[in-house]
């Protein structure tokens, strides 16, 4: 069943505050690669799992530990572990894709396409993948920057959706696939805008899909006192947000 709903914001921090702050969900586990989500939701759920470097898997470029934590495979594996360990809990799984940064085979193909056009992509520090060595080569910071310049329009969603499909096959009960917000890709609101600024409540950012799937009998969900909050270094959260482009 496919529908469209209106999100409560245009940015992850805004949305997590609107949904999690001053609330308790002690029948739910929140698995997230989003630093804002973990910071805001860490005391709201029965357990909050931040996919940091302990979730390392081998199927993506080892550019930086923060990339490891946002890989869809890492989030997927953490969600499976939570599901198998706590079958009597609801689970929210917060993937980051199609959010930047872009990695995997498709991203490398796009970077190679740019190189063939004399454009070298230099990832956010310290995830540099190269610097232009000649005045004849244009340098852009990220694939998103290339999109802003009209060079290409990157996508990061297909890679993630494979892992969403895997969770749908594994999980039983009522499953909802949705998004916290959308993305602006050059739409004109005062000027041509990209990404997803806070408090810009426009259809492209706030209208999100809501796909409902019924997969077998629903488990008996139990509300219990929360697990002891996991201590994650604030520096690790800040680094995650920086890699995602939220911090300078």
C-alpha positions in Angstrom: 0.0 0.0 0.0 1.6 3.3 -1.2 0.7 6.7 0.2 2.2 10.1 0.8 2.4 11.8 4.1 3.7 15.2 5.4 6.8 15.0 7.5 7.2 17.3 10.6 10.2 19.1 9.2 12.7 19.5 6.4 15.9 18.5 8.2 16.8 15.5 10.4 17.5 17.5 13.5 14.2 19.3 13.2 12.3 16.1 12.6 14.0 14.2 15.4 13.2 17.0 17.8 9.6 17.1 16.7 9.1 13.3 17.0 11.4 12.2 19.8 12.0 15.1 22.3 10.1 14.8 25.5 8.6 11.5 24.4 9.3 7.9 25.5 9.0 4.8 23.3 10.0 2.0 25.7 8.6 -0.6 23.3 10.9 0.5 20.5 14.6 0.2 19.5 16.0 2.9 17.3 18.9 1.9 15.0 20.4 5.0 13.4 23.3 6.2 11.4 22.2 9.8 12.0 24.1 11.8 14.7 21.1 14.1 15.3 18.9 11.0 15.7 21.1 9.4 18.3 21.8 12.6 20.2 18.1 13.5 20.4 16.6 10.0 20.7 19.2 8.3 23.0 16.9 8.5 26.1 13.6 8.2 24.3 13.7 4.5 23.4 14.1 1.2 25.0 17.5 1.1 23.3 19.2 3.4 20.8 21.9 1.9 18.6 24.3 4.3 16.9 26.1 2.5 14.0 29.6 3.6 14.7 32.9 1.9 13.7 32.0 -1.3 15.7 29.6 -2.1 12.8 32.4 -2.3 10.2 31.7 -4.4 7.2 33.9 -4.9 4.1 31.6 -4.0 1.2 32.4 -0.3 0.8 35.5 1.9 0.5 37.4 2.2 3.8 37.9 5.9 3.4 37.2 6.8 7.0 35.6 5.2 10.0 32.6 7.5 9.8 31.8 6.2 6.3 31.8 2.7 7.8 29.0 3.7 10.2 26.7 5.2 7.5 27.0 2.3 5.0 23.6 0.7 4.5 25.2 -2.7 5.1 26.3 -1.6 8.6 22.8 -0.2 9.5 21.2 -3.4 8.0 23.3 -5.7 10.1 22.7 -3.7 13.3 18.9 -3.8 12.6 19.0 -7.6 12.1 20.9 -8.0 15.3 18.4 -5.9 17.2 15.5 -7.8 15.6 16.9 -11.2 16.6 17.9 -10.1 20.1 14.6 -8.3 20.9 11.8 -10.0 19.0 9.2 -8.3 21.3 10.2 -4.8 20.3 9.3 -2.4 17.5 12.3 -1.3 15.5 13.0 2.0 13.7 15.8 1.7 11.2 17.2 5.0 10.1 19.4 4.6 6.9 21.2 7.7 5.6 21.0 7.0 1.9 20.2 8.6 -0.5 21.9 11.3 1.6 25.5 12.2 0.7 28.3 11.2 0.8 28.0 8.9 -2.2 29.9 5.6 -2.3 29.7 2.2 -3.9 30.0 1.2 -7.6 27.6 3.8 -8.9 29.4 6.6 -7.1 32.8 5.5 -8.5 31.3 5.3 -12.0 30.1 8.9 -11.6 33.5 10.0 -10.3 35.2 8.3 -13.2 32.7 10.1 -15.6 33.8 13.4 -14.1 37.5 12.5 -14.4 37.0 11.9 -18.1 35.5 15.4 -18.3 38.6 16.8 -16.6 36.8 17.2 -13.2 38.3 15.8 -10.1 36.1 15.1 -7.0 37.7 15.8 -3.7 35.7 14.4 -0.8 35.2 16.4 2.4 38.3 16.4 4.6 39.8 14.0 5.4 38.1 11.7 2.8 40.0 13.2 -0.1 40.0 11.0 -3.2 42.3 13.2 -5.1 43.3 16.8 -5.9 43.5 18.4 -9.3 47.1 18.4 -10.4 46.7 20.7 -13.4 45.2 24.0 -14.1 43.3 22.2 -16.9 41.4 20.1 -14.4 38.4 21.5 -12.5 38.1 20.5 -8.8 34.8 20.1 -7.0 34.4 19.1 -3.4 31.7 16.4 -3.7 29.4 14.7 -6.1 26.6 17.0 -4.8 28.7 20.0 -5.7 29.0 18.6 -9.2 25.2 18.3 -9.3 24.9 21.9 -8.2 27.1 23.0 -11.1 24.8 21.0 -13.5 27.5 18.5 -14.3 25.5 15.4 -13.1 22.7 14.4 -10.8 24.0 11.7 -8.4 21.8 9.1 -6.8 22.6 6.9 -3.8 19.2 5.2 -3.2 19.4 2.0 -5.2 22.2 0.7 -3.1 20.3 1.3 0.1 17.0 -0.1 -1.2 18.6 -3.5 -1.6 19.2 -3.6 2.2 15.6 -2.3 2.8 14.3 -5.2 0.7 16.4 -7.6 2.8 14.9 -6.3 6.0 11.4 -6.6 4.6 12.1 -10.2 3.8 13.4 -10.8 7.3 11.0 -8.8 9.5 7.5 -10.0 10.3 4.4 -8.0 11.1 3.5 -4.5 9.9 6.4 -2.8 8.1 6.4 0.9 7.0 9.0 2.3 4.6 9.2 6.1 4.6 11.7 9.0 4.8 12.3 11.8 7.3 12.6 14.4 4.6 13.2 15.0 0.9 15.9 16.8 -1.0 16.0 20.0 -3.1 17.9 19.5 -6.4 17.8 23.0 -7.8 14.2 24.0 -7.3 13.7 27.7 -7.1 12.6 29.1 -3.7 13.8 32.6 -3.8 16.9 31.2 -5.5 17.9 27.8 -6.7 18.3 25.6 -3.6 20.0 22.3 -2.9 20.0 19.9 0.0 17.5 20.3 2.8 17.7 23.4 5.0 15.8 23.5 8.3 12.4 25.2 8.5 11.8 25.2 4.7 8.5 23.4 4.7 7.9 22.9 0.9 6.5 19.9 -0.8 9.8 18.6 -2.2 11.1 18.4 1.4 8.1 17.5 3.5 6.0 15.2 1.4 7.5 11.8 1.8 6.4 8.3 0.8 4.6 5.9 3.2 4.7 2.3 2.0 2.9 -0.2 4.3 3.6 -3.9 4.1 1.9 -6.7 6.0 4.3 -9.6 6.5 2.9 -12.4 8.7 1.7 -12.2 12.2 2.6 -9.2 14.3 4.8 -9.9 17.3 3.6 -9.3 20.8 5.3 -6.0 21.6 6.3 -5.4 25.2 7.1 -2.0 26.9 9.9 -2.3 29.4 12.3 0.0 31.3 15.0 1.2 28.9 18.4 -0.3 28.5 21.2 1.8 30.0 22.0 4.5 27.5 25.1 3.8 25.4 27.9 6.2 26.0 29.0 7.5 22.6 31.8 10.1 22.4 30.4 13.5 21.4 33.4 13.8 19.1 32.2 10.7 17.2 28.8 12.2 16.7 30.2 15.5 15.5 32.5 13.7 13.1 29.5 11.7 11.7 27.6 15.0 11.2 30.6 16.5 9.5 31.0 13.7 7.1 27.3 14.0 6.2 27.8 17.7 5.5 26.0 19.1 8.5 29.2 20.6 10.0 31.9 22.6 8.4 
